[in-house]
Structure formats: C-alpha cells, structure tokens
Amino acid sequence: MIQKKLQGTGVALVTPFTTEKQVDYSSLEKLLTHTIEGGVDFLVVFGTTGEPVTLSDQEKKDVLSFIASFTQKKLPLVVGCGSNNTAEIVQNVQEMDASICDAVLSVVPYYNKPTQEGIFEHYKAIASASDIPVIAYNVPSRTGCNLEAETVIRIAQEIPQVIGLKEASSSIEQFTYIKKGVPEDFLLISGDDSLILPHLALGANGAISVTANAIPAHYSKLIGLAQSNNFKDALALHLKLIEFTDSLFEEGSPSGVKAALKELGIMGNDVRLPLVPVTKKLEEKIKKLLGELPTV
C-alpha cells in the first residue's frame, strides 16, 4: 500500500543549474546522495521547489530518468504535475511512467481561482485519468485559492485515487478539521517547513520539506522524534532549526535553499528567471545560521 511508503521525511528536490542555466547533473547526483544519506524516506521531483515551470518537457523527461536511474526504486518517487489547465494535467498523467513514479503531486489550480466545486471536479478528472495515485497540494499563498477542509474531506471520501494531501496553508485550525474529517488511511503531509512539528502533533503522516535539501538529517531526526511521540526532544530541535529554516524563505524559494546548498559545496546557487539568487546580505545570514546548527 503506497500510503505506508509515503510517510516520514520527503524532500522537495531543487533542480541544480550551471552558470549557463543548464541542468547540472553532477550537482544533482551530489544532492541525491546528500539527501538519501541524510535519511529521507521519499523524494519529490518537480514540486514548486524544482522550478518545473522553467523546464522544458524534454528537460523534465531527462531529469526524471536520471533520478529514477540513480535511485533504482530504493526510495518512493513522487512527481509534481500541476497546472491551471485540467486537460493538460489529464494528458500528462496519462503519459506518466507508472514503473518509476509512485504518486503524482498536483497543486490546486492557480490564478484561475476556481470555486470549491471546480477544484473537486478538477481532482476528479485527474484521478479518473490516472493509473498512478494522486496527492493533492494546497498552497494558497502561491495559488491564490484555498482548498477548504470540507472539500478535502469530500475528495477523500469520494475520489479513492486521491490518496492524500500536502497541506501548506498557514491555518492550524484548517489542518485540524481536515484531520478530524478524513479517513484514517488518507495521507496528511505537512507542506510548510515552519509548521511541520505542529502538523505532526495533529496527526500528520510526515512532511515534504524544502529545507531538507540542505539539512536532511536534521529534518529526518525531527520527524522521527515526533513520530515516536518524543515531542519534548522534537520541540527542542525544532526551536534550534526554526531561524535557519525561515531564513531560506525570506527572498523566495528555492533561491534561499540553493544559497545554503552552495555553502555546503553541493551545487551552485543558480536559478532561472524570473527568480534570482538571494542578496549578499541574506546569503551571509544563511551562512551564519547554517554554521550554528547543532550536529545530529
């Protein structure tokens, strides 16, 4: 059952680029080694953090093939497939290779601002077309549209192919009502690094983390402590990590985490427009905070 595999620590992988803005496969290999050795439980490719809107279809195919070849099914692989055009996603999921992709992560349609009924029908259409389990993704700060608790519960009850939700709204109350209403086997995954511990305390099955690109061992430990009901030690670690974590989002993601990865010697800090690297001031702050992190 795939729900059991997609628990614990997931990492929303960045896409490394060279200074010429080409995909940097050497750095991608370093990143995969770093995160896997850091104890993550599953990988997410082409989430927002991976800058998929700036990648061509061929680049996406090549990156996914490289990652699948490197991991050799040792970890579950979740592939982002989001758009504000439902028909486009339907076509993309129909073409997805189920032999390497364990689940599809599909964000709430952005910019269009559909009604809750429109969002429900959107996921119903995707699920009907997909042979691969689907995870919905709610991130209203980016999409401009919130997937409300009542709609999540309806999706969980009526669309069995949608097996879970990555929840990245800032509302703890909303998360609570979602948890209260969805079936026990419906995955709830934290999608906001600063809220991972509160979400875990409310019954989240794990998290998909941006910061885990840089410090996978820290987040694997944090999530593991919470899943073992050791919330005292989990809180102590959370408090030590929070300032570094928040610094990575001050000037947008993935620019912040790429700055940290540059400091770690894993890859450069190159991003594709319209994103730009973080300012020198923030880069120095990230470097300082990184150096102050506890060992795990």
C-alpha positions as CSV (number, residue, x, y, z in Angstrom):
1,M,0.0,0.0,0.0
2,I,1.7,3.2,-1.2
3,Q,0.3,5.3,1.7
4,K,2.7,3.4,4.0
5,K,5.7,4.2,1.9
6,L,4.9,8.0,1.6
7,Q,5.3,8.7,5.3
8,G,8.1,10.4,7.3
9,T,10.5,12.7,5.6
10,G,10.0,13.7,2.0
11,V,12.3,16.2,0.3
12,A,11.1,18.6,-2.5
13,L,14.2,18.4,-4.6
14,V,15.6,21.5,-6.2
15,T,16.9,21.4,-9.8
16,P,20.6,22.4,-9.9
17,F,21.7,24.6,-12.8
18,T,25.1,25.5,-14.2
19,T,26.1,29.1,-14.5
20,E,24.9,28.8,-18.1
21,K,21.4,27.8,-16.7
22,Q,21.6,24.3,-18.0
23,V,20.6,21.3,-15.7
24,D,23.7,20.4,-13.7
25,Y,23.6,16.6,-13.5
26,S,26.8,16.3,-11.5
27,S,25.3,18.5,-8.8
28,L,22.0,16.7,-8.9
29,E,23.9,13.4,-8.2
30,K,25.6,15.1,-5.2
31,L,22.2,16.3,-4.0
32,L,20.6,12.9,-4.3
33,T,23.5,11.3,-2.4
34,H,23.3,14.0,0.3
35,T,19.5,13.7,0.9
36,I,19.4,9.9,0.8
37,E,22.4,9.6,3.2
38,G,20.5,12.1,5.4
39,G,17.8,9.6,5.9
40,V,14.9,10.9,3.9
41,D,12.1,8.5,3.2
42,F,10.9,9.6,-0.2
43,L,11.8,12.1,-3.0
44,V,9.6,14.7,-4.7
45,V,10.6,15.8,-8.2
46,F,9.1,18.9,-9.9
47,G,7.4,20.4,-6.9
48,T,7.5,24.2,-6.9
49,T,11.0,24.0,-5.4
50,G,12.2,22.2,-8.5
51,E,11.3,25.2,-10.8
52,P,9.3,23.0,-13.1
53,V,7.6,25.9,-14.9
54,T,11.1,26.9,-16.3
55,L,11.9,23.4,-17.5
56,S,11.1,22.1,-21.0
57,D,9.3,18.9,-21.5
58,Q,12.5,17.2,-22.6
59,E,14.4,18.5,-19.6
60,K,11.7,17.1,-17.3
61,K,11.9,13.7,-19.0
62,D,15.7,13.7,-18.7
63,V,15.8,14.8,-15.1
64,L,13.2,12.2,-14.1
65,S,15.0,9.5,-16.0
66,F,18.3,10.4,-14.3
67,I,16.8,10.4,-10.8
68,A,15.0,7.1,-11.4
69,S,18.2,5.5,-12.7
70,F,20.2,6.8,-9.7
71,T,17.7,5.7,-7.0
72,Q,16.8,2.3,-8.6
73,K,13.5,2.3,-6.7
74,K,15.3,2.4,-3.3
75,L,13.0,5.3,-2.3
76,P,9.5,6.1,-3.5
77,L,9.4,8.8,-6.1
78,V,6.6,11.4,-6.2
79,V,6.4,13.6,-9.4
80,G,4.8,17.0,-9.5
81,C,2.2,17.5,-12.2
82,G,0.4,20.8,-11.7
83,S,-1.3,23.3,-14.0
84,N,-4.4,25.6,-14.1
85,N,-5.5,23.7,-17.2
86,T,-7.1,20.4,-16.1
87,A,-7.0,18.9,-19.6
88,E,-3.2,19.4,-19.7
89,I,-2.7,17.6,-16.4
90,V,-5.0,14.8,-17.6
91,Q,-2.8,14.3,-20.6
92,N,0.4,14.5,-18.6
93,V,-0.7,11.9,-16.0
94,Q,-1.8,9.5,-18.8
95,E,1.7,9.7,-20.3
96,M,3.5,9.2,-16.9
97,D,5.5,6.1,-16.5
98,A,4.0,4.1,-13.6
99,S,7.0,1.9,-13.4
100,I,9.1,4.8,-11.9
101,C,6.5,7.1,-10.4
102,D,4.8,6.1,-7.2
103,A,2.5,9.0,-6.9
104,V,1.6,12.3,-8.6
105,L,1.6,15.6,-6.6
106,S,-0.9,18.0,-8.2
107,V,-1.3,21.5,-6.9
108,V,-4.6,23.3,-6.6
109,P,-5.2,25.3,-9.9
110,Y,-3.5,28.7,-9.6
111,Y,-4.6,32.1,-11.0
112,N,-8.0,30.9,-12.3
113,K,-9.5,31.0,-8.7
114,P,-12.0,28.2,-9.3
115,T,-14.8,27.5,-6.8
116,Q,-14.6,24.6,-4.4
117,E,-16.8,22.6,-6.8
118,G,-14.4,23.4,-9.6
119,I,-11.5,22.2,-7.5
120,F,-13.4,19.0,-6.7
121,E,-14.2,18.3,-10.3
122,H,-10.5,19.2,-11.3
123,Y,-9.2,16.4,-9.0
124,K,-11.9,14.0,-10.0
125,A,-10.9,14.4,-13.7
126,I,-7.2,13.9,-12.9
127,A,-7.9,10.8,-10.7
128,S,-10.2,9.3,-13.4
129,A,-7.4,9.6,-16.0
130,S,-4.5,8.4,-13.8
131,D,-3.3,4.9,-13.1
132,I,-1.0,6.4,-10.5
133,P,-2.1,7.5,-7.1
134,V,-2.7,11.3,-6.7
135,I,-1.7,13.6,-3.8
136,A,-3.5,17.0,-3.8
137,Y,-1.4,20.0,-2.8
138,N,-2.9,23.1,-1.1
139,V,-0.7,26.2,-1.0
140,P,-2.9,29.2,-1.1
141,S,-0.1,31.7,-0.7
142,R,1.1,30.7,-4.2
143,T,-2.1,29.7,-5.9
144,G,-4.4,32.4,-4.6
145,C,-7.0,29.8,-3.9
146,N,-7.6,27.8,-0.8
147,L,-8.6,24.1,-0.8
148,E,-11.1,24.2,2.1
149,A,-11.4,21.5,4.7
150,E,-14.9,20.5,3.6
151,T,-13.6,20.0,0.0
152,V,-10.6,17.9,1.2
153,I,-12.9,15.7,3.2
154,R,-15.2,15.2,0.2
155,I,-12.3,14.4,-2.1
156,A,-11.0,11.9,0.5
157,Q,-14.4,10.2,0.7
158,E,-15.5,10.3,-2.9
159,I,-12.3,10.0,-5.0
160,P,-10.3,7.0,-3.8
161,Q,-7.5,7.6,-6.4
162,V,-6.6,10.7,-4.4
163,I,-4.7,9.2,-1.5
164,G,-3.6,12.3,0.4
165,L,-3.0,16.0,0.7
166,K,0.1,18.1,1.1
167,E,-1.2,20.9,3.2
168,A,0.7,24.2,3.1
169,S,-1.8,26.7,4.3
170,S,-0.9,28.6,7.4
171,S,-4.1,27.6,9.2
172,I,-3.6,25.2,12.0
173,E,-7.4,25.2,12.5
174,Q,-8.0,24.1,8.9
175,F,-5.5,21.3,9.3
176,T,-7.3,20.2,12.5
177,Y,-10.6,20.0,10.7
178,I,-9.1,18.1,7.8
179,K,-7.6,15.6,10.2
180,K,-10.9,15.2,12.0
181,G,-12.9,14.5,8.8
182,V,-10.7,12.4,6.5
183,P,-10.5,8.6,6.6
184,E,-7.7,7.1,8.7
185,D,-5.7,5.9,5.6
186,F,-5.8,9.3,3.9
187,L,-2.3,10.8,3.9
188,L,-1.8,14.2,5.5
189,I,1.6,15.6,4.7
190,S,2.9,18.9,6.1
191,G,4.0,21.3,3.3
192,D,5.2,24.2,5.4
193,D,8.7,23.7,7.0
194,S,8.0,26.0,9.9
195,L,4.7,24.2,10.7
196,I,6.0,20.6,10.4
197,L,6.1,20.0,14.2
198,P,2.6,21.4,14.9
199,H,1.2,19.4,11.9
200,L,2.9,16.2,13.3
201,A,1.4,16.8,16.7
202,L,-2.0,17.0,15.0
203,G,-1.5,13.7,13.2
204,A,0.3,14.4,10.0
205,N,1.9,11.3,8.5
206,G,5.1,13.2,7.6
207,A,6.3,16.2,5.6
208,I,7.6,17.3,2.2
209,S,10.4,19.7,3.1
210,V,12.3,22.3,1.2
211,T,14.9,22.8,3.9
212,A,15.7,19.0,3.9
213,N,17.6,19.6,0.6
214,A,20.3,21.3,2.8
215,I,19.9,19.6,6.2
216,P,18.1,16.2,5.5
217,A,19.5,14.5,8.7
218,H,18.1,17.3,10.9
219,Y,14.6,17.0,9.4
220,S,14.7,13.2,9.4
221,K,15.5,13.3,13.1
222,L,12.9,16.0,13.9
223,I,10.1,14.0,12.1
224,G,11.3,10.7,13.5
225,L,11.2,12.1,17.1
226,A,7.7,13.3,16.6
227,Q,6.6,10.0,15.1
228,S,8.0,8.3,18.1
229,N,5.9,10.6,20.3
230,N,9.1,12.2,21.7
231,F,7.7,15.7,21.4
232,K,10.0,17.1,24.1
233,D,13.1,16.5,22.1
234,A,11.4,17.2,18.8
235,L,10.4,20.7,20.1
236,A,14.0,21.3,21.3
237,L,15.3,20.5,17.8
238,H,12.5,22.5,16.1
239,L,13.5,25.6,18.1
240,K,17.1,25.2,17.1
241,L,16.2,24.9,13.4
242,I,13.5,27.5,13.0
243,E,15.6,30.6,12.4
244,F,17.7,28.9,9.7
245,T,14.6,27.4,8.1
246,D,12.7,30.7,8.0
247,S,15.8,32.5,6.5
248,L,15.6,30.2,3.4
249,F,12.2,31.7,2.5
250,E,13.0,35.4,3.2
251,E,13.6,36.2,-0.5
252,G,11.7,33.3,-2.0
253,S,12.2,29.6,-2.6
254,P,14.3,27.9,-3.9
255,S,16.8,30.8,-4.0
256,G,17.3,30.5,-0.2
257,V,17.9,26.8,0.0
258,K,20.2,27.0,-3.1
259,A,22.3,29.5,-1.2
260,A,22.6,27.0,1.7
261,L,23.5,24.2,-0.8
262,K,26.2,26.4,-2.3
263,E,27.7,27.0,1.1
264,L,27.6,23.2,1.7
265,G,29.5,22.7,-1.6
266,I,26.8,20.6,-3.2
267,M,25.8,22.9,-6.0
268,G,25.8,26.5,-7.2
269,N,23.0,29.0,-6.4
270,D,21.9,29.5,-9.9
271,V,18.2,29.8,-10.6
272,R,16.2,30.5,-13.8
273,L,14.3,33.8,-14.3
274,P,12.1,35.2,-13.1
275,L,13.9,34.0,-9.9
276,V,17.2,35.5,-8.9
277,P,19.8,34.5,-6.3
278,V,19.4,35.9,-2.8
279,T,21.1,39.1,-1.9
280,K,24.6,39.1,-0.4
281,K,23.2,40.2,2.9
282,L,20.8,37.2,3.1
283,E,23.5,34.8,1.8
284,E,25.7,35.8,4.7
285,K,22.9,35.4,7.2
286,I,22.1,31.9,5.8
287,K,25.8,31.0,6.1
288,K,26.0,32.2,9.7
289,L,22.9,30.3,10.7
290,L,24.0,27.2,8.9
291,G,27.2,27.2,10.9
292,E,25.3,27.5,14.2
293,L,23.1,24.4,13.6
294,P,23.5,21.5,16.1
295,T,25.0,18.3,14.9
296,V,22.6,15.3,14.7
